[in-house]
Amino acid sequence: MNIAKLFFLICVSLPLHAQDAPENLRQDIAELIATRTAASIRSASESYGKAFAQDVCAGQFAKAFREGQVIEDEKKTDCPAATYWSNATLKQFERRDYDAEAVINRIQTILNQSTWDEETTDNHLRQLYKKVAEAYRPILRQREAVKEKEILAANAGREGVQTLKFGVQMEIEAGDTPLKDINRGTRETGVAFYTRVTRKLRFNELPEAIRLQTEQIPAAKSWTFWVPADAAAQVEEHKAIQAQAAQEKRNAMMQRLLGNRNTNSPSKASTKDETKTESSESEAVMLKIKVWKDDPTAPVQTLPDVVTDMF
């Protein structure tokens, strides 16, 4: 696989969406899209030679990209590869994040250049992507926080959805399997951008915000949970309060047993290493998780996008 194609696949696989992108970032996004698309077209042209119609490919990308809609059947278009590149970009960036005509014109300008060096282009793309990612991710996190609140608020009003401790929301399908018995399911992460992974899932892999309240979760055939991004922080606060209460209880007991003796020496709980840091809260994202009982008929598939579900 050539470098340009590999870099394109890496780029489109990463989660990028914008809240309100400033003009300089919009221009960088447009340059990133144009450069990697042109690089992919030129690489394909060099690989297939005369068998590859570069103008048809560029034209198909421009047509699909200009329309701004994902085309489901890529094979029925004039150039499936160009349609794939357009689809991937439309899924990665919102339309307001770039000027589509500027992208199309820039692609043509790059393709019209008499010389093209793959290594130079690859370095340019890497620098561009790093620059865009650094400016874009904080905007993404802001948008996710806003969208999460909208989703959870809308979800809370749906019939059959229960709100549990730590802000976790739950919907169940009637059945008789305890949650602890599950070991297969689907994990969907992301709100502004969706990443879907179907994999084996065991009870101890569920977020602690779910595992800590298993006694309140009834047996069922399936459970769907929405776990807020701040649930982990709420869990840590809950555990800290419980630990403090337990320590105070131990201190009171020791005071009664020892009378006036000094009981203020550091305990294991109070001397716990406080330098331990959790993963950055800014990187957290709401989780939508569905798990099934482990039987041959259990569906192993992803659910529709949470935004589509709610709105």
Residue, then its C-alpha position, 0 to 999 in steps of 0.5 A: m500500500n502506498i504512503a498516500k493511501l495509507f495516510f488517507l486511511i489513517c486520517v479518515s479513521l480518526p475522530l474529528h468534528a468541529q463546534d465553531a472552527p475559526e477561519n484559519l482552521r477552516q482553511d487548514i481543514a480544506e487544505l488537508i482534505a484537498t491534499r490527501t485527496a489529490a495525493s490519492i488520485r495521483s497515486a492511483s494514476e501512477s499505479y494503474g497508468k493509462a487504465f486509470a482516468q484521472d479526470v473521471c476520478a477527480g470529477q466524481f469526487a467533485k460531484a459527490f463532495r459538492e452534493g454533500q451526501v454520503i452515497e451508499d452504493e459506491k460501486k454504481t458511481d463513475c469512480p467507486a474509489a473517488t466516491y469512497w474518498s468523498n464519503a469518508t471525508l463527509k463522515q469525518f468533517e461537517r459541511r460548515d468546517y470547510d468551503a467545498e468549492a475551495v477544496i475542489n478547486r485546490i484539488q484540481t490545482i494540485l493535480n495540474q502541477s507538473t511535478w509531484d513528490e510522494e515523500t514531500t506530500d506525505n510530510h506536508l500531510r503529517q504536518l497539516y494533520k498534526k496542526v488540524a488535530e491540535a486545534y480541532r480536538p478542543i472544539l470537538r470536546q466542547r461539541e460532544a459535551v453539548k450534544e451529550k446533554e441534548i441526547l441524555a435529556a431527550n433520552a430521559g423522556r423516552e418510555g422505558v428508559q430509567t435513570l440510575k446512579f451516576g447519571v447512567q441511563m438504562e433500557i432493558e428487554a424483558g428476560d431472566t439473565p442476570l447482568k453478571d452472566i453476560n459476556r458478549g456485546t457491542r460498545e459504541t463510543g462517540v457522540a459527535f463522531y461514531t466509532r463502532v466496534t463489535r467484540k466480546l464483552r464481559f461483566n468486568e469490562l463494563p464501566e464501574a458506574i454500571r458495575l457498582q449498582t448491579e443490585q439495582i439492575p434487574a435480570a433481562k434479555s438485554w440491557t442498553f446503557w448510556v454512560p455520561a462522560d462524567a460518570a467516572a468522576q462521579v464514581e470517584e467522588h462517591k468512592a472518596i465519600q465512602a472511604q472518608a465515612a469508613q475512615e471516620k467510623r474506624n477513627a470513632m471506634m478506635q477512639r472508643l477503644l483507646g480512650n484519649r490516646n492519640t489516634n491521629s496517625p496516618s492510616k492506610a486510607s489517608t496515606k494512599d498515593e494521591t499522585k495517581t492521575e486518572s485519564s484526562e477528563s477532557e478526553a472522556v466521551m459518553l458511552k452507549i453500550k448494549v450487552w446480550k446474554d450469551d446464546p447462539t441467537a444473541p444479535v452481535q451487531t451495532l445499534p443505530d446512531v444514538v443521535t438518530d435514535m433520539f432525534 
